[in-house]
Amino acid sequence: FSAPAILAANVQNPNLQLPPDAVVQKAAVKKIFTDSFAAYKEFAFGHDDLSPLSQSFSDGRNGWGASIVDAMSTMYIMGLDDLFQEAVTFSSNIDFSKSQTPDTV
């Protein structure tokens, strides 16, 4: 068995250029993410959602820590290896067959 020679076409414009402030914007986006996740860790870690105004949490997705799982791909893409490893450790212990709330699975 051999794989096809071409699996996908190049769809990105070869003349695409980043704007001059791309590095600054990248850093700003990363800071917004890390600041937001720090608030989640402080007030809601292990729960589904942060309620920032009340500095508390809600568990609308069975209390499985949905925000952690949802943020993992962003952590990985942004190179936030320490946060990503923490999320891997947390998510590897989730038992999706059991709700952490009165809701049923």
Backbone hydrogen bonds, N-H to C=O, Kabsch-Sander energy under -0.5 kcal/mol:
donor,donor_aa,acceptor,acceptor_aa,energy
7,L,5,A,-0.5
11,V,9,A,-0.6
16,L,13,N,-1.7
22,A,19,P,-1.9
25,Q,21,D,-2.6
26,K,22,A,-2.6
27,A,23,V,-2.1
28,A,24,V,-2.1
29,V,25,Q,-2.4
30,K,26,K,-2.3
31,K,27,A,-2.3
32,I,28,A,-2.3
33,F,29,V,-2.2
34,T,30,K,-2.8
35,D,31,K,-2.8
36,S,32,I,-2.2
37,F,33,F,-2.8
38,A,34,T,-2.0
39,A,35,D,-1.8
40,Y,36,S,-2.1
41,K,37,F,-2.8
42,E,38,A,-2.2
43,F,39,A,-2.4
44,A,40,Y,-3.0
45,F,40,Y,-0.7
45,F,41,K,-0.6
47,H,44,A,-2.7
48,D,58,S,-0.5
49,D,58,S,-2.3
51,S,56,S,-3.1
55,Q,51,S,-0.9
56,S,51,S,-1.9
58,S,49,D,-1.8
62,N,59,D,-0.6
64,W,61,R,-1.0
67,S,48,D,-0.7
68,I,65,G,-0.9
69,V,65,G,-1.7
70,D,66,A,-2.9
71,A,67,S,-1.8
72,M,68,I,-0.7
72,M,69,V,-0.9
75,M,71,A,-2.6
76,Y,72,M,-2.4
77,I,73,S,-2.6
78,M,74,T,-2.4
79,G,75,M,-0.5
79,G,76,Y,-1.1
80,L,75,M,-2.6
81,D,79,G,-1.7
84,F,80,L,-2.7
85,Q,81,D,-2.7
86,E,82,D,-1.9
87,A,83,L,-2.4
88,V,84,F,-2.5
89,T,85,Q,-2.4
90,F,86,E,-2.4
91,S,87,A,-3.1
92,S,88,V,-2.0
93,N,90,F,-1.6
94,I,91,S,-1.3
96,F,94,I,-0.9
98,K,95,D,-1.9
100,Q,62,N,-3.0
